[in-house]
Amino acid sequence: MVKPHDLLDNTKCYEQIRQHCWPDGVSCPHCMSQGVTRQGKDDTQPDRQCY
């Protein structure tokens, strides 16, 4: 269950989104492999992770 106060902080909000999208860990949307690589960060939103 998402707690509203967790959505006020960008870091917590992105973590909630990741947990919702990938409850078993981040995976490729095409092949479902969990061998994904972090590809950096969004300069405008530093808490946002690119894969």
Secondary structure, DSSP 8 states (H G I E B T S, - for coil): ---GGGGSSHHHHHHHHHHHH-TT----TTT--S-----EEETTEEEEEE-
